[in-house]
């Protein structure tokens, strides 16, 4: 495409590219198929309701939305009012086929089970891809997207916006580069999720889908399932067949700082305590222990995940700063041999309560010197700049978010099986537990492929 952008936007993109150069841990190189600074990015948006509404808004700020797609006609028509020049579709495959030459980049903001098929097809066409978190519903799909992104050398980003938070980036650099708490042995991460029904023996009432919902397209690569308001439009996250539970939903955010700091890739084992589940819904709560080997100078360590009301032991929490009279309902605590680093909230954004606890004293992050990190020009800005040939976005699929997603989703293998899983990360197989194949790699149906 060769459409002109206004000078203000062009100047902003150029200035932001300079500001974002050299992202720590972003890795990668500029994509081989990039646009000139004067060209306008043509976006196609898959899923334009919920988070897809703000993602398509971002696309409209940094380019032109040429196509929008949603399986819900009411949602689609509402988005059409915002983007009157965009063609409307219910099936993203048809949109890709008809608008291919006009599309430079796609946003994928659909339920977890359709992320991989929509994102992979776009990248295989040479299109840049922004995909909401969690990147995929399964570990195998995450690996596939990483490999496709590398092969096609396209600009990519996962939608975990906290990656752009300055406080999160500085926290990661203080732990991983400046080593303010010394050698790390443990990471504890907790969330107040889930906020959707997760239960044993949940009765799922079914009915005919509403006329404005294209249910078969919503199911996409999954086997047929009768429509249920317990599943669509919001509660699908609590179902094994469609979502990834509290772990998949929030760990891409709440684990993000620790992952950035310590490169928490390729666990060798994972073990879970959890409320029972029936293979239909995720359990109400879980506590999951991940074991990591030494990697590139980072010592072996463990990470413990808590959800559904579970929290770290009181002896680890008692000396942490509070919000009012209580502790934050989510956060990360990193333990080293010289102290503890506390990052409350899901996005590492709470500056006053973030910092180091050592010898009973708390030191705020603002008092800690560290210049070994790069300020982000903005999360979606990074993606737009990468499309223009700038540096890779921090949360690019190739070198960052693909690995983050694999780590996170491994926990669900232990939740599903109720057993400690010894993991071969290279080959994506369990060394000791059988029957996990359908959780590791879904059986794609209805002609969908990756």
N, C-alpha and C positions, 0 to 999 in steps of 0.2 A: 504494500500500500504506500501511497505517497501523498497523503493529505497533510496540509499545513496545520500546525498548532499555533496558538497565539503566543506572542513573545514572552508574556509573563510565565506561562506554563513551561515554555522551553527553558527560560532562565532558571526556573525553580528546579527542573529536572537536572540541568547541568550542575547547579550548585549543590544539589543533594547528592549527586554522584560523587563529587569531590569529597563531601562530608562523610560519605559512607565507604570510601575506599579503604581497603585493608581490613575488613571485618574480621575480628578474631574468631577463629574456628569455623568461619563460613566455608573456606576451602573452595575448590572448583575454579573455573575460569569463565570468562564472558562467553555466552552462548554463541555458536557459530552463525546462527540465524537471528541476527539482531536488527532492529530498526535504526534508522538514522535519527538524530535528535529532533529533526524537523518533521518527522512522520508521526501521525496519530495512530495510537494503538487501537485496533479493532477487537472488541471483546465479545465473546459469546458466553452467556451466563446460564449455567445448568443448576436449577433450583433457585427461585427468587423470593421465597417466603422465609420467615424466620431469620436465621443468620444470613441466608441468601439475599435478603433485602438489603442489609448493610454492605455485603460483599459486592452486589451489583451497583450500589451507590458509589462505592470506592472505584469500581471499574469506570463508571461514568465520569468521575472526577479526573481520572488519569488517561482517558481515551474516549472512544465512542462505542457505546453498546449497540452492536449491529443485530444481535439475536438474543432472545430470552426463551427459556424453556422451563416448564413446570408441568407436573401431572395433574395439578389442580387448576381448573379453568378460572376459578374466582381469583386465586392468587396470581395467575398469569395475566389476567385482564387488569388487575390492580397495578401490577408492575408495568404493563403496557402504557398506562397513563403517565408514568414517569419517563418512559423511553418510547415516545410515539414513533420514532424512526426505526425501532427494532422490530424485526420479524418475530412472530410468536410461534412456538412449537410445544407440543406435548412430549415428543420423543427427541432426545438429544442427538440420536444417530441421524435422523433426518435433517436436523439443523446443521450438523457437521457436514453432511453430504451436500446440502444446497448452498451453504454459505462458506464453504471451505476457503475459497480464495479471498474472502473478506475478513476472515478470522486470523488474528495474530496470537490471541491468547484466550484462554477459557478460565472461568471460575466454576468450581464444583462445590456446591453447598447443598448436598442431598443427604438422606440418611446413610449411615455407615456402610450398609451392604451394597450400595451402588457407587461409592466413591471410586473404587479401583477400575471398574469397567469404563466409567465416563472419563476418568483422568487418563487412563492408558491409551484409549483410542485417540484422544486429542494429542497426546505427546507423540504417538506413532505417526501422526499426520504432520509432525514438526511444529506443533503449537506450544507456546508457553502455557504453563498450567499452575493455577492457584487452587489448592484443594483444602477444604476445611479439615479440622482435626476431628477425631483421630484420622490419620491419613487413610487407613483402610480398616476393614473389619477383621482381617486375618494377617498373620505373620507372613505367609507366603505372598500375599498380595502386596504387602509393604516392600518386600524384597524385589518383586517384579517391577514396581513403580520406580524404585531406585535404579535398577538396571536399565529400564527403558529411558529414564531421564539422562543417564550417563551416555547411553548409546546415541540418543538423538541430540544430546548436548543442547537442550532447551532450557530457558529460564523457568525456575520452579519456586514454589513456596507453599508451606503448609500454614493454615490459619491459626497459629497459636500466638496471638498478638503480644503476649507478655515478653516474647523474645526481643522486642524493640524497647522495652522499659530500661531506662538508664540505671535505675537502682538494681535491677536484676543483673544487668551486664557487669556493673561494678562489683556486685556481690560475687559473681562467678569468677571474676578476675582475682579478687582478694583471696578466695579459697584455692583456686587452681593454679594461679600464677605467682601471687605473692605469698601464698601459703601462710596466711595469718593465724591459722589454727593448727599448723604443722601437718603431720601425716594423718590423713583421714582414714578412719576405720569403719564408721557407720553413718548412714543417712536415714533419717526418719521423715516420712512425708504423709500427711493426713488431709482428708477432705470431709466436708459435711454432707456430701452427696451419698446416696442418690436422692432425687426429689421426684422420682416416678415409681410406680408400683413394681416392687421386686419381691417375690414371695414364692413359697412352696405351694403348689396346687392351686394357683390362681385360676379361677374360672373365666375363660376368655369367651365372652358372648360374641357371636358373629351375626352379621346382617348383610343385606345388599349394600354395596358402596354407594355413596351419594352420586348423583348424576354428574356432578362437576369434577369428580375424581376418577382418573384413569388408573384403576387399581392394578391392572396387569403391568402397566409401565412402572408403577411404584414398586411392585415386586421385582421387576427387572430380572436379574440372573438367579433369583431364588425360586424354589419349587412353589407350586400353587398353595396359597393359604387364603381361606375365606376372609373377607374384610371384617375388621373389628375396630370399634372406637377405642378399645383398650390398646390398640397398636398405633393407629393413625388418627390424628396427625402428629402426636407428640410422644406417646408413651413407648414407642418402639425401642428406645434405648435400654429398657429393662428386659428385652427378649434376646436370647442367644441367637436366634435366626436373623435378627436385623441389626442389633446394636452390639456394644462392647462393655456394657455395664458402667458402674461408677469409675472403675479403673481406666477404661478407654476414654470415657468422657472427660475426666479431669486431670489425669496424670500428665497429659501433654502440656498442661499449664503448670500444675503444682510441682512436678518433678523437673521442670524445664531448667531452673537455675542450677540445680545440682548436676543435671546431665551436662549442661554447658561447662560447669566448673571442672568436672571429673571425668568426662567422656565415658559415661556409664553405658557402654555398649556390650553386647554379646555376653550376657550372664551365662554361667555354667550350670546353675541350678535355680529352681524356684519351688517354694513350698508354701502352702496356704492353710490357714484356719478360716473357716467360713460357716455361716448359717447354711443349712441344707438347701439344695436346689433340685429341681425336677427335670432339668434339661430343656425346659421351656423358658423360665424366667431366671435371671441372675439371683443369687442369694441376697438377703437383706443387708448383710455386712460381710466384710472379709478383712483379714490381716495376712499380708503376703510378704515373704522374705526372699529377696533376690541375692544371690552370691555372685560376685564379680572377681575374676582373676586380676593379677597385676597387668597393667596395660600402659606401654610407652612411659614408664617411670612412675605411673600412679600405682600406689600400693593396692593389693587385694583388699576388698571391702564388701560390706553388705548394705543393702537398702531394704527398709521395711516400709510397706505401704499399708495405710489404714483407711477404711471407709465405713459408712453406715453407723457412725457413732463411736467407732474404735479410735483410740488416741494413744500416743506413746506413754510409757510408764510415768507415773507422777514424779519420780526422782529425776527424770530428764526435763520435766516441764516446770518444776516449782520455781526456778530462778529466771524464767523467761519474762520479758516485758509483756504487759497485758493491754488489752483494749477495754478501757473502763475497769470493771471488776473481774473480768474473766479473760481467759486466753482466746486467741483467735480460733475460729472454727476450722481453719485450714492453714497449712503452712509447711515449712521444711526446716529441719534441724540437722545440721551437719556436725559430726563429732570428730575432733582430731586430738592428737596427743598434747596440744598446747591450748586447748579450749574448745568452745562450741560456737558455731555460727547460726544465727536464727534469722529466718526470712519468712515473716508471716504473710498470710493471704495466698491467693492463687497465682498472682502475677509478679510477686516480688516488689510490689509498689509502695509498701508502707515504710517510708524512710525513718520515721522516728523510732519504730520498734525493731528495725533491722540492725544487726550488729553482732559483736563478739562478746561472749561471756567467758571470762577467765578469772580464776581465783575469786569468784563471787562478785566480780565487778562487770558491769555492762558498758560497752563502748559503742556509741552510735556509729553507723557507717559513715556519716558525714564527717566524722573526726578521723577516719582512717585514710591515709594517703594511698592513692593508687591511680596511675595514669595509663595503665596497660590495658585499656579497653576503648572502644570506639562508640561514640554516640550515634544512635540510629536517626535517620531523617524521618522515620515513621514506618510502620510495618508494611503496609501496602505500597508505600513509596519505594521500598527496597525492591519489591517485585517489578514495579514499573521501570525502575532504573536498570534492572538486570535485562529486561526486554530490550532496552535501548543500548545494550552492550556494556553496561556498567558492571560493578562487582556482583557476585552471586548474593542473593538474599541470605541472611544468616540461617533462616529455617528452610533452606533449600532441601529438596528431597534427596538429591544425590549424596550429600555429605553430612547432613544433619538430621532432618526430620524422618527420613526413612529408617535410620538406625534407632532413633528415639522411639518410633512406633513399634519396631520389633521388640525392643526391650520391654515396653509397657505391656504389649499384648501377650508376652510370654506368661505373665502372671495368671491370665485366664486359663492356661493349660492346667495349672495346679488347682485352681478353683473348680474347674470342670471335673477333674479326676479325683480330687481329694488326696492326691499322693505327691510326694516330692518328685519333681521331674528333673532328671539329669539331661542337660541340653547340649546338643551339637549345633552351635550357631552357624557354622560354615555350611552344613548340609540341611539345616532346618528340620532336624529329627530329634525325637526323644530317645535317649539311650536305654531307658529302662521301663517306660510305661507304654503299653500298647493301647490302641484305640483312640489316639488323639488326632488322627489324620484329618478328620472332617473339621476340627477346630483350627488346625494349622493351615489347611488349604481347603477352601470351600469347593463344592461341586457346582460349577457354573452351568446354568441351564438356559433354555429358551433362546439359544443361539448367541448368547453373550460370550465374549472372549476377552482375554487380556493378552 
